[in-house]
């Protein structure tokens, strides 16, 4: 491992998007912004902030997006400041500016106080962020050539065309780690190495962004059709990488040991939950119910399970594997839960069964009911396989069997089956449903 001391202050920018993005995450994103959805007991965004806390000399964490700064976001920021003792601020874009446009618009605030490096993280990814390893490579490359940038990459199974077309493809020189060629979301596969959405930029990146902005402005002025009104600040990191790849500026740090995925659809939350719970276990974290000091839970626990201390779980319940139970949940006698997320305030009454499902906030599941979805995890027979964020529907219009999702405040009566279905919030069902979207 490279031994390089990390000097001066580092800025972190987490790209959180906005309400027009993440529509595939509905109905869960109707209640909270997608980056604040709880995975393995904590908001996805908190997992990234916790990783930043492990890096020395983090001067500031900037949340950048176009959500309105409401009570939910403000309370989250205040909680994170207290918990992690970091300076966390929110910058709101005046309109969606793309993944690079927001960086350019707030460039003066981001590179203020002489930041030596800027870490940029897409909020919707899930992995154990190797920030210290990336920083070691960053300082090594900048010692050899000033103005170098690092991109986190991972290798995927070459047959997984859908996954490759959803992410930027990188052609990497294995001897130097230089990214020789970059294509954003290609129709045809270019490389088995994809962009993981984590970057470390030298401050000189903002000169490249300025050049990109001027290029966009010139094109807008030259065009006489309706496209000339396009905002030249609307820029994307993938287009920037395509411009600077192959110039001995862009380098790749490969992610070999950790899981990685992007939480686009709601189904990916179950997979992310499983991976983070496994990470808790490998780190002997007391977040797991079976490893908690003085655990108050007496029920049967199988595998990796997170249970909030305020939850009430009957001793006859059977929980796990890969289950997260939120605060103030009530789990009744004889309840069986596995491969699921139970969100805050939900109540599961006696002898109900929940499998491969997300039970929304304050839902009520009646006695002897069964809520079940279908696993959509990656194929374990292929190396480097990733979660596929596919469409909800087949080409013939039929719903693809996937996890069952109940929006907030859904009531399920006793002795019914909800199978492979999505239920929007505030519904009171009266009968069983199979392979449906209930509006």
Buried (B, 14 or more C-beta within 10 A) or exposed (E): EEEBEBEEBBBBBBBBBBBEBBEBBBBBBEBBBBBBBBBBBBBBBBBBBBBBBEBEEBBBBBBBBBBEEEEEBEEBBEEBBEEBEBEBEBBBBEEBBBBBBBBBBBBEBBBEEEBBBBBBBBBBBBBBBBBBBBBBBBBBBBEEEEBBBBBBBBBBBEEBBEBBBBBBBBBBEEEEBBBBBBBBEBEEBBBBBBBBBBBBBBBBBBEBBEEBBEBBEEEBEEEEEEEEEEBBBBBBBBBBBBBBBBEBBBBBBBBEEBBBBBBBBBBBBBBBBBBBBBBBBEEEBEBBBBBBEEBEBEBEBBBBBBBBEEBBBBEBBBBBBBBBBBBEBBBBEBBBBBBBBBBBBBBBBBBBBBBBBBBBBBBBBBBBBBBBBBEBBBEEEEEBBBBBBBEBEEEEEEBBBBBBBBBBBBBBBEEBBBBBBBBBBEBEBEEBBEBEBBE
